[in-house]
Each structure stands twice: as C-alpha cells, then as structure tokens.
C-alpha cells in the first residue's frame, strides 16, 4: 500500500541579516528535518538536511547566524483554512557536515544545526545582580527581561478544565523572603540554577522547558504534571507488534496514528543507583555559623511518597519506583577471633546511604534569608526530596516511537501525560488482564524527537511513570 504524505511544508526558508534581500525557499531541497524537545531544556534544538545543487550555500557565505523559518501542516490539517501544527523561526548555528551526494560532484548534502533564538540571546550575555523574595518571580524576570520570552505558568498554577488539566490546584513553589546574588551567569543558565533550587511543598522538582507548540517557555512542577489527565485518555496508544503493519494500513486515522511502532527500555529499576545517589534514605545536616548550631535530619523517600499519596498525586499502592517491603538481612555471626556481630536489618528508606552537610549563616541579609537558608528546618529536606524524585524518574523510563500526525495535531509535548497500552506477554486467552502492567499506563513525556523524512513523520519520545498500569478499567 502506497503511503500518503504525512506532513507538508507550507513554508520553509532561509534568510540572512547580512543580505537583506536574500531569501531561499528550501521546501523542495529538504531531505530531513529533526526537531528536539526536552523537559530539562528551555529551548528547541534540531537539525535539517538540505540537498544543494545550485551552490546556494557557497553564494550565501554561511556564517552561523542565518534564520530558518518552518511552517508546517500535517496529513490531518485543514489545509484549506491554513491550519498549521508548527510555525517556528530558528537560528542556524552551524554546518555539522557537508558531503558530496552524486558521482558527478555537482550537488551536496548539508546538515545544519539550529536552535531557538532566545537561547543564542542568552548565551550572548552574562549577568550579575541581586535577587530576592520569590524564586518564581526571579525566574520570570530572567526569562522575560533578559531573553525577551514570556513564561507559561499553566503547569505550575491552577489549570483550567480542558485537554491538559482538570482544574486541580498545585501546591506553590517554596523559597520566599530571601536575598541572593547571581554570579555572572547566562540568563537561562541562571534560571535553570534557580529552578534546581526550587521545589513544591511535597518536595517535587520544578522544570523550565520549551515546546514546539508554544512561543512561551513553560515553567511546571512534576506534581502538576502527575495530576493532569492524559491528553489521549479516550484513544490510548496501543502496542501490538503483530498488528502494527495492519493498523498502519487501516484508513481510520484512530488506528493509523495511535499505534506504537516501537517500545524498548534498558537499565530500568536500578535500585542500587537510586540508593547510592541518596534517593531512598540520606542524612542531611546543616551548620549555622551565626550561632554555631548543627541540626541533622533523616530523609526517607518512602515518607515522601506517603505525603504524595495523601495529596492524591501518587497512589502509594500502585507506585513502582521503590520496593518499600525489602529489608536488609538480620546478621548474627561469630567471627574467627571469637567476637560476635549482631546487625538488625532495616528498610532502605530508614538507612543513611548518603550524607549531605550544608553550612549557612543566618542574618547576613537582616530579616531576609540567604538563598541556601530556611527558617523552617524541614524545608532543608525539600532540595533532597526534589533530587530523589528526579532520580526516581529514571526507574521506569521507556523509549517509544509513534506516528507523528496524531501526536502533533493533538499538541502533545514534553511535560504532558500520555496513555499507552501494551498487550500482555501472557498468551492465556482467559487471562483477566490483557495488558502489561509494567509497560502500560499513563506516562509523562520527558523528551521528544520529531523526524520528518520522505513521506513520514515519526515521533520518538522518552517517557516515564511512577505507577503500575494499566489506567484503563475496561479494555476491548
């Protein structure tokens, strides 16, 4: 069956500030376009492969500051009304490779890298200034005043009812009434640094990231991401390798574009790595130089999961990022020198696999805290909790590839929740659960790679989850 075109370039061009009248329509020249999104990166990056048989790049005298304009439709777009699914302008930052592509040597394939222009603006300056009072406000200032970008707060504040939320308010980011200094950092780098110091009342981390569907930069918490509804909960992606080819040829778009093409993972459920990073149990000590006092607290990831369960964010009975029933063994041993050793086993979350020590000095800024200081000693653990949740993300991380038209038309992006159903390996027709619990359920999208080549648009994404699936009560 001949595959129809899954995407169409409505506009694709290169312009140069050095040549005001220079304009290249590259639509017929594009061999491949790849666009990347990442939950830990506040800008879009990508690569484009262009076939040049007219010496355009030679005449352009490419310098790495040219602009790339991409305006795109998908197979599901309403072309008559001019509906677009991506309308972006990027800075071409360099030529990665240039290879002669024919035996006659009269054409070349250029692979160029690109990124959002605000990332270049950020890299072009260093800032050193005081910050105070509210981390969220300071992040907004860095992104807006220094990079000229607005920030979307829908993943951190109350989300209106609709595709990406159910109106549930998220707990606010802590860290207020403070003063500090940004020590000569690039604006986005400084914003990311402040994000790393941020956490919610539940100790969940904060992310600053970009989406191809939005000119704004997004600021969101893991807590709010977990609370949102899966945008495709009515039409889950289905992974059934034996039916993939058959479903791709089905004329119904629901079958064509909501089939998982590939799904794989490696090195998941690594509890040892999680343990050694202090992600399960750790000792956190703070020494205050202003009064000489030292306070010490134990961090327990199981206690953090319990708080998330009480808040309705994570169902502790379904969580599969930590086995809270495992205990180290009891040891009763007589040594060769005649002495005896008695060690009582304990749960991993009760043990100190790592130790952290912070030195602070209260009163430096009068009635304001320093960036590393807290009035409530319990808030010192928030940074450790946020790090533990970041580590837990990698416990159930999968690489999934799906057809692009349905995904991009639905405005799926990093930070969104997506539902995937995978058929169980149990071949018993009478099995009460036809879906795989480990690989089925609602996932958060961590990064995406959109590939536009020939007639196909595919989305390769990395996803993670905190709970065993499936999330569908009824599966037919």
Phi, psi and omega in degrees: 000128181285130184277134177280160182293124183271351179206164180211132176279112175282327175209136175208115186211159175236132176232162182227134178290338179284337181234090187303328182265006184276127181211123179244121171275108186258010182307311181283354185261347186286125176269318182202143175233129179233127181237133183247137168237148178214143183291340181252021181224121184274032176201159180268141175233172178177183177221150176225133177255126184234134176266118184246111175242018180233015178056035182295316182290331176293317179287333181287335187053060185308133183238352180092017175231012180289159181252139178248123178251125179234124174231124193227144170250158170248174178303332182267000182284156175268089186297329183296325180267005177072025180292134179239154177250347174209127179219095188225155172235132183236166171259127174282117189262351179169164174263114181286312178214154174218116187230135173296132189248005179220158181295329180284346180072023184256010174211158181221153172256118177256131173249116184245144176262152179214164177204168176298144184294329181294337175291323177292318178301317180296317181290346184273357183216154173242142179235147174219109182203168180280148174232155183199159164076306187213121182298320182298315180296320180293323177295318178299321179295316182297316182287317184281306185287330184261330184246353178070030181238142174275162182239130177272120183257014185291345177262010180231337178246186182300129181263130178294153179303143180155203188296323188253013179187169181238015178083007181284124180286140177266153177290146186287161174289135177276175181096085177227172177054051181230168170224152179192181182231134170271117189268079177051072179233156171293146186306310180292326176295319178294320178297319178294325177297316178294324176299320180293339177270359187260153176198160175272177178298335177275000179082016182272145187286166180244146181231144174241119190208172183234155179230147178290346183268358189216131175286341178282155169272142184258137174243121184213158178253150175302324180302312181291324178297321180288333182278339184289162175278151172293130184292342179245034184296338178276335178227078181296149170291139182241131176251107176221089188309324182292339183253359187301309181297319180297318183288327178296332181270354179290131182292344179284118182303329179298326178279319183295312195256002176240037173250133175282126180279313177218152176210123181212165177204164176204146176056045175263172180054040180272086182292327180298316178296319178297319181295312185290340176275002181078019184277354179246314178209138182203162177252128181239119184240138179234129175249125180260111183291339182289333180228359177077006182277146176235127177242145183228136181225152176260134175261131177235119179293328179296323177294322178295318177296325178296320178294320179295325178293316179297328180277356179077021181267318178230131176277109186294339178282344180250351185297141178226038174255356179199131176270097185281000180265348180284135175235145172294151187288150169287136182237124175230100191227137173259122183277167183293339179274005176095347179279161180242150179239128177233113180238124179271128180292158181208166177288149183298327182286350177267353184259160179256091179280341177219157177230133178239139180227123180242139177250125180232167177219101182289151176091358180299321181252030179070238181276001177265147175279158167280170183297333183260002186259156177219141174283317177271117184299334179293335180289343176298330182284347184298321180295322177291319178299315180299319178295321179296319178293323176298320177295322182293335178304324185278359179289327182227068184249130184232148173259121186232139175240130181227160173298143187281325189304311181294324182292311184285327178293328179277001180062034174294143184201175177298146183087347179274160176261135183229141181258130180230131175247131179238129180297141182292153175281355178283113183274004179290116181297341180266008181298133182289343181230105182281356183251149178283121184290325183290318188255000177254154176135196179262124183244153170264135181278122183268318173206161179224153174227105177273124179241121177248112183210137182055243180256357190258150168232115179241148177240114173261123184226152173256127184233158178216162176210164181248350184232150173292145178261194355278169178261353176271124179286328180235132180229127179241000000 
